C-alpha cells in the first residue's frame, strides 16, 4: 500500500487596509474606493519615487496594525521600525519597497480554526507597489496603488489541507472585517502567497492568489502536482510559481529567493515607532466583540444551536441585524430562521454580503414581523425579500408594485379553491386515487398558484386530502 502523503502549508496573506490616505503620503488610498479610478490620478512625488522626497508615516495604519495583531492574539513589540527591501522591478519607482523585516508589529499569535490552533508567526506593515498591466505588445504601469498600506499576516506551517487553508482565510477575513480594517465592498484586495511542500521534500511558493476560494483551488492543484512528481521519481525544486487563474494551474517563475537575497537595510527616513502600554490597552479596549466571542454569547444568551449562531455571526452586520430584530419584538426562532437562513440564501444567490446589499435593517424586520403576524405565507414573505433586494424598496412599496396578497386564512375560501382545483384537474385527482402521491403535490401547487403563494400549503394539503378521500 502506498504511503500516505503529508502536506505542510503556510500562508502569507496581504490585506489592503481601509484607510483614507496612503501609507507614506497624503494621496487618497485607492483601496478604499468603490470604483476603479483613472490610472495615475491618485499620485504625488512620494508615490512616484521622485529624488529628494521623504516618506511620512500614516499613524492610522499603525493603529490598524496593532488592532489586527491584538485580535490575532499576538505579542506586541514595544518598538518597531521600517526597512528597505531592495530589488529592481518596474512597479517599484524607488527600486526598493518599504516594509518591516527584523522587528514586526506583532508576533507569536494564533487563530482557532475548527478547534485547531493555527499559529501566526508575524504581522507587519508594508507598502503596496504599483500595478503592472501587461498588454499584447507593451506593458503599462499604474501608480495609483503605489504606497497603499498593506498588512502581511504570516502563519507558521500549521495547515495540512486546502480546505483547512480556506477555513483559516475565511476566519481571518471575518476578523479583519469585524474590527473595521478591511472592507470587502471596496477595491481592497485580500490575496495570499502559499508555501507548500510534501513532508520530507523541498518547499514551493505559489504567489499572488486572490480570494479565498481561489486559494483552495490553487493549493489542490499544487498538491496534486507535487504528489505526481514524487510518484514519477522526479525531484521537487525549491522555486517560486505563480497561479494562473484562467488556466487553473501553477507555472514556474524563478528559483526561490532567500530573505537575505533582498539586502534589507534600515530605512533612515522613518523613525522608530514606540508603543506604550497605555496606548495598547486603549486599542484593546476599543476592539469590538470578535466572531468567536459573539458566537459563544449567541449560543448561551439566545439558546441557538452552534450552526445557527455560526450563520448569524459570519458577517458582523447580519449579527447586528439579528439582535436588532429580537429587540424589536421578533421571536428568536423566526429572527434566526429568516436572517440566518432565508436572507443569507438570497445574499449567497447574488454572491454578495449584507453590507453590500440594498437591504435596510427596518425593511427586513418589517417582513419578518408581517410573517409572524400571519399576514404573509413563508413563500410570499421570501418572494418579498427577493424583490426587495432587486428593487431596493421597502415592504409597502414592494407589495403595492407586485400585488402580493396577504395570507389566505379563511378556511371556507381555501376549501372552495381546493374544490375548483380538483374540478379543473380530473387526471391528477384520478392519479392520486390510484396511489400516486406526487399527484397531490401537483394539486397543492395549483392551489398555491391560484393564491399567488398566499395560502398555507399544509392547510391546502389537508383540505385536498379530505376532499379526495376514497
C-alpha positions, 0 to 999 in steps of 0.5 A: 500500500502506498504511503500516505502523503503529508502536506505542510502549508503556510500562508502569507496573506496581504490585506489592503487596509481601509484607510483614507490616505496612503501609507507614506503620503497624503494621496487618497488610498485607492483601496478604499474606493468603490470604483476603479479610478483613472490610472495615475490620478491618485499620485504625488512625488512620494508615490512616484519615487521622485529624488529628494522626497521623504516618506511620512508615516500614516499613524492610522495604519499603525493603529490598524496594525496593532488592532489586527495583531491584538485580535490575532492574539499576538505579542506586541513589540514595544518598538518597531521600525521600517526597512528597505527591501531592495530589488529592481522591478518596474512597479517599484519607482524607488527600486526598493519597497518599504516594509518591516523585516527584523522587528514586526508589529506583532508576533507569536499569535494564533487563530482557532480554526475548527478547534485547531490552533493555527499559529501566526508567526508575524504581522507587519506593515508594508507598502503596496507597489504599483500595478503592472498591466501587461498588454499584447505588445507593451506593458503599462504601469499604474501608480495609483496603488503605489504606497497603499498600506498593506498588512502581511499576516504570516502563519507558521506551517500549521495547515495540512489541507486546502480546505483547512487553508480556506477555513483559516482565510475565511476566519481571518477575513471575518476578523479583519472585517469585524474590527473595521480594517478591511472592507470587502465592498471596496477595491481592497484586495485580500490575496495570499502567497502559499508555501507548500511542500510534501513532508520530507521534500523541498518547499514551493511558493505559489504567489499572488492568489486572490480570494479565498476560494481561489486559494483552495483551488490553487493549493489542490492543484499544487498538491496534486502536482507535487504528489505526481512528481514524487510518484514519477521519481522526479525531484521537487525544486525549491522555486517560486510559481505563480497561479494562473487563474484562467488556466487553473494551474501553477507555472514556474517563475524563478528559483526561490529567493532567500530573505537575505537575497533582498539586502534589507537595510534600515530605512533612515527616513522613518523613525522608530515607532514606540508603543506604550502600554497605555496606548495598547490597552486603549486599542484593546479596549476599543476592539469590538466583540470578535466572531468567536466571542459573539458566537459563544454569547449567541449560543448561551444568551439566545439558546441557538444551536452552534450552526445557527449562531455560526450563520448569524455571526459570519458577517458582523452586520447580519449579527447586528441585524439579528439582535436588532430584530429580537429587540424589536419584538421578533421571536428568536426562532423566526429572527434566526430562521429568516436572517440566518437562513432565508436572507443569507440564501438570497445574499449567497444567490447574488454572491454578495454580503449584507453590507453590500446589499440594498437591504435596510435593517427596518425593511427586513424586520418589517417582513419578518414581523408581517410573517409572524403576524400571519399576514404573509405565507413563508413563500410570499414573505421570501418572494418579498425579500427577493424583490426587495433586494432587486428593487431596493424598496421597502415592504409597502412599496414592494407589495403595492408594485407586485400585488402580493396578497396577504395570507389566505386564512379563511378556511371556507375560501381555501376549501372552495379553491381546493374544490375548483382545483380538483374540478379543473384537474380530473387526471391528477385527482384520478392519479392520486386515487390510484396511489400516486402521491406526487399527484397531490403535490401537483394539486397543492401547487395549483392551489398555491398558484391560484393564491399567488403563494398566499395560502398555507400549503399544509392547510391546502394539503389537508383540505385536498386530502379530505376532499379526495378521500376514497 
